[in-house]
Amino acid sequence: MQQLYILLMSLLFPLLLNGQQSTDKFDLKYDVKAYQSIRIHNFKGDVKVKAKQGNELRLKVSRTLKSKSNQKLKAAKEEVYLDTTSIDGEFIVFMIAPDKHFKIDDDGSSYYQGENWDNWSKKNIKDYGVEYEFEIEATVPPGVNLYAATHHKDVEVSGIQGNTTVKSHHGSVKASTGGSLVIAKTHHGDVTVDHSSSQVQKGIYKTHHGDIRTSFPSVSAMASMDSHHGSFYTDFDYQHVAQKVNIKKDGTKAKYKYSGATSIKLGSGNGTLTYRTHHGDTFINKN
């Protein structure tokens, strides 16, 4: 009898340790013809966005919840979900969860703030007890301005003709866009942007641990590139530009500080391209 009990417990222990899991799938559609911009901001999970003619935003969503408590898992099905709102002509898709709060700064950047974001001592932190992840596949009208982001996993967008922002922190970002204003940022991952237009007025590409790869049909811009442990490569003809020097006066003395970035002029130098990585290479190629 004792041996049977031990055998049963050995079989049940992994189940008790791993807890319970629930996966739901949703297919959501919204009429967005009245909106100039669309923002899709996930927290954990991939975000993939493709352009499709029409006035509809369609979301195919897979939500996975995990918890060691059946009671908490049941409650999370009502507490953790995707919601929508609109602000100043922008249609926004974001996540609702008890331990995360969606914020948008004055500069337009959005993020999730945790319950204990200002608890630097890390004392008395109460764990929600539920892990959640949303896999989001979206189709949007090609002419909108798009902001697509997640914190954990990858972001990939294609076919967008409006201004394009792609962001992650623990993952890679990739965009194929015809927008004149493009922002692509992550921290742990690669940045890849294929421009279908030569009329890029402003491009900002940043990562810390990864390579930055951009491509253009042709390009006319001033490019500033900075990497502590990487090299720069380009297919285009360019001219070196003198480093910017900041002058700070201290009484009767003046201190001169170089920006540290490598600056080059591509074509006529009409736009501005900013590249920043710490551990990675930078590429400006012809597509």
Secondary structure, DSSP 8 states (H G I E B T S, - for coil): -HHHHHHHHHHHHHHHHH-EEEEEEEEEEEE-TT-SEEEEE-SBS-EEEEE-SSSEEEEEEEEEEEES-HHHHHHHHHHSEEEEEEETTEEEEEEEBTTEEEEE-TTS-EEEEETTTT-TT--S------EEEEEEEEEE-TTSEEEEE-SBS-EEEEEE-S-EEEE-SBS-EEEEE--SEEEEE-SBS-EEEEES-S--SEEEEE-SBS-EEEEESS--EEEEEEESS--EEESS-EEEE---EEEEEETTEEEEEE---EEEEETT--EEEEEEESBS-EEEEE-
